[in-house]
Amino acid sequence: MVTIKTAEQIALMRRAGRVVAEMHEFCIKAAKPGATTQDVDAVAREVLARRNATSNFLNYHGFPAVICTSPNDVIVHGIPSTTVVLEEGDILSIDCGAIIEGWHGDAAITVPIGEIDEESQRLLTVTKACLDDAIAEIVAGNSLGDIGHAVESRALAANFSVVREYVGHGIGTAMHEEPQVPNYGVPGKGMRIRPGHVLAIEPMINAGTQETQVLSDGWTVVTQDGQRSAHFEHSIACTENGPEVLTLPG
């Protein structure tokens, strides 16, 4: 069942979202050449502790960290590690979540490590634009198909591909709620969006083909062709006045 959130509940989700935004702020600062992905996870843990928030990632189906760190050809669910050292020219997707008083926030960003090549920068720019286009569709009366179509149209026009096995989702008192929100779709098709719906929209865009594979750790999802992937995400509430992004800094 897709739940409708009240204004008071959305306010709590906004608080969780601001913790997520702060996690991103500190993770970006930590994600420098020579740092490990475990170093990035460590600063995220410090933010959660400072804000008296809890992690919705840690121990989720056994996941061992509070963020996902996904470099280069890793699409999503990369596990922070002391042996993964960031290098100049890498890109790194950082997916963060937080819980405040039982309500969840979830957002992701992909950042350059030092100076990156032009094509990697184009991938980041287009994927962020895919998310912005999708957010603009979170208007009462629009459909999930409108959201997915917005993402897919932008990505394909740039000659990139859209990951289809992993999708966005509803969010509230659980990190993953109904509905599933694909990053592809047909305009006007699917569930209609109503005020009070809160959705985590997360385009995952590949430089090469859309095919993916899961590594032997059971978590890490990589591009099958080894080309790079970018991932951007926000948690967004549909309101009477249009979309409100809940995972922005306060």
C-alpha positions in Angstrom: 0.0 0.0 0.0 1.2 3.5 -0.9 0.9 5.7 2.2 0.0 9.4 2.3 2.1 11.4 4.8 0.8 14.2 6.8 2.5 17.6 7.1 3.8 16.7 10.5 5.3 13.4 9.2 6.9 15.2 6.3 8.4 17.7 8.7 10.1 14.7 10.5 11.3 13.4 7.2 12.7 16.8 6.4 14.7 16.6 9.6 16.1 13.2 8.6 16.8 14.6 5.1 18.9 17.4 6.5 21.0 14.9 8.4 21.5 13.1 5.1 22.5 16.4 3.4 25.0 17.0 6.2 26.4 13.5 5.7 27.0 14.3 2.0 28.7 17.6 2.9 31.3 15.8 5.1 31.6 12.8 2.9 32.5 15.0 -0.1 35.2 16.7 1.9 36.6 13.3 2.9 36.5 11.9 -0.7 40.0 13.0 -1.8 42.8 11.2 -3.6 44.6 8.9 -1.1 41.5 8.5 1.1 39.9 5.1 1.5 36.2 4.5 1.1 36.2 3.5 4.8 37.5 7.0 5.6 34.4 8.4 3.9 32.1 6.1 5.9 33.8 7.2 9.1 32.8 10.8 8.7 29.2 9.8 7.9 29.1 7.9 11.2 30.3 11.0 13.0 27.4 13.1 11.5 24.8 10.5 12.6 26.2 10.4 16.1 26.4 14.2 16.3 22.7 14.6 15.2 21.4 11.7 17.3 20.2 10.0 14.2 20.5 6.3 13.3 21.5 4.6 10.1 19.0 3.0 7.8 21.8 1.3 5.9 23.8 -0.4 8.7 22.7 -4.0 9.1 20.0 -3.7 6.4 19.8 -7.3 5.2 23.3 -7.5 6.7 24.9 -4.5 5.0 28.0 -3.6 7.1 28.3 0.2 6.7 26.3 3.4 7.1 26.8 4.5 3.5 27.3 2.9 0.1 30.5 4.0 -1.7 30.5 3.1 -5.4 33.6 4.1 -7.4 33.8 4.2 -11.2 32.1 1.1 -12.7 30.3 0.3 -9.4 26.7 1.4 -9.9 25.3 1.0 -6.4 25.7 -0.8 -3.1 29.5 -0.6 -2.9 30.8 -1.5 0.6 33.2 0.9 2.2 36.7 -0.7 2.6 40.1 0.1 4.0 41.6 -1.4 0.8 39.7 0.7 -1.7 41.9 3.8 -2.1 40.5 6.8 -4.1 42.7 8.1 -6.9 42.9 11.2 -8.9 40.4 11.0 -11.8 38.0 8.6 -10.1 34.3 9.2 -9.6 32.6 8.1 -6.4 28.9 7.6 -5.8 28.0 8.2 -2.1 24.6 7.0 -1.0 23.5 8.1 2.5 20.5 7.5 4.8 19.4 8.6 8.2 16.4 8.0 10.6 14.9 10.6 12.9 12.1 9.5 15.3 11.4 6.6 13.0 11.2 8.5 9.8 13.7 8.0 7.0 15.8 10.1 4.6 17.8 8.8 1.6 19.9 10.5 -1.0 22.9 9.9 -3.2 25.4 12.0 -5.1 28.3 11.2 -7.4 31.4 13.3 -7.0 34.7 13.7 -8.9 37.9 12.7 -7.1 40.3 15.5 -8.0 40.3 16.4 -11.7 38.3 14.0 -13.9 38.1 13.6 -17.7 35.5 15.4 -19.8 33.4 12.3 -20.5 33.1 11.4 -16.8 32.1 15.0 -16.1 29.4 14.8 -18.8 28.1 11.6 -17.2 27.8 13.3 -13.8 26.1 16.4 -15.4 23.6 14.4 -17.3 22.7 12.1 -14.4 22.1 15.1 -12.1 19.9 16.6 -14.9 18.0 13.4 -15.1 17.2 13.7 -11.4 16.2 17.4 -11.8 13.9 16.5 -14.7 12.3 13.7 -12.6 11.7 15.9 -9.6 9.9 18.4 -11.8 7.4 15.7 -12.6 6.4 15.0 -9.0 3.2 17.0 -9.3 -0.3 15.9 -8.2 -2.0 14.1 -11.1 1.2 13.1 -12.9 2.1 9.4 -13.1 5.1 7.3 -12.3 5.5 6.8 -16.0 6.1 10.6 -16.3 8.9 10.4 -13.8 10.6 7.4 -15.5 10.2 8.9 -19.0 11.8 12.2 -17.9 14.9 10.3 -16.7 15.1 8.0 -19.7 14.6 10.7 -22.3 17.5 12.8 -20.9 19.9 9.9 -20.6 19.2 8.4 -24.0 19.5 11.8 -25.7 23.1 12.0 -24.2 23.8 8.4 -25.6 24.0 7.0 -22.1 21.9 4.0 -20.8 19.5 3.6 -17.9 19.9 0.8 -15.3 16.6 -1.1 -15.2 17.2 -3.7 -12.5 17.4 -1.1 -9.7 14.8 1.6 -9.2 13.6 4.3 -6.9 11.0 3.8 -4.2 8.6 5.2 -1.7 10.0 6.2 1.6 8.6 6.9 5.1 8.8 4.8 8.2 10.8 2.3 6.2 13.6 3.1 3.8 11.9 1.1 1.0 8.2 1.4 0.7 5.7 1.1 -2.2 5.7 2.1 -5.0 8.7 1.2 -7.0 9.7 4.1 -9.2 11.6 2.9 -12.4 13.9 5.3 -14.2 12.1 4.5 -17.5 8.5 4.6 -18.4 5.6 5.8 -20.7 4.1 9.2 -20.0 0.7 9.0 -18.4 1.1 5.3 -17.3 1.3 3.9 -13.8 0.2 5.1 -10.4 -1.0 8.7 -10.1 0.9 11.0 -7.8 -1.0 12.6 -4.9 -0.1 15.2 -2.3 1.5 13.4 0.7 3.3 10.8 -1.5 7.1 10.8 -0.7 9.4 9.2 -3.3 13.1 8.5 -3.4 14.0 9.1 -7.0 17.4 7.8 -8.0 18.6 7.7 -11.6 21.5 5.3 -12.2 23.0 6.1 -15.6 25.8 4.1 -17.3 28.3 5.5 -19.8 28.1 2.2 -21.7 25.5 -0.5 -21.9 22.7 -1.0 -19.3 23.7 -4.5 -18.3 24.8 -5.1 -14.7 26.2 -7.8 -12.5 26.5 -8.4 -8.8 30.0 -9.3 -7.4 30.7 -12.2 -5.1 30.1 -10.2 -1.9 26.4 -10.2 -2.8 26.1 -6.4 -2.7 28.4 -4.6 -5.1 26.6 -4.0 -8.5 28.9 -3.1 -11.4 28.5 -2.4 -15.0 29.0 -5.5 -17.1 31.2 -3.7 -19.7 33.4 -2.0 -17.0 32.4 1.5 -18.1 31.5 4.1 -15.5 28.2 4.7 -13.8 26.7 7.7 -11.9 24.0 7.8 -9.3 22.0 10.8 -7.9 19.1 10.6 -5.5 16.8 12.8 -3.5 13.8 12.1 -1.2 10.9 14.3 -2.5 7.4 15.0 -1.1 4.5 15.8 -3.4 2.7 18.8 -1.9 -0.2 21.0 -3.0 2.4 23.5 -4.2 4.5 21.0 -6.2 7.6 18.9 -5.3 9.6 19.6 -2.1 13.1 18.0 -1.9 13.5 16.8 1.7 17.2 15.9 1.5 18.6 19.4 1.0 20.7 21.3 3.6 18.7 23.1 6.3 
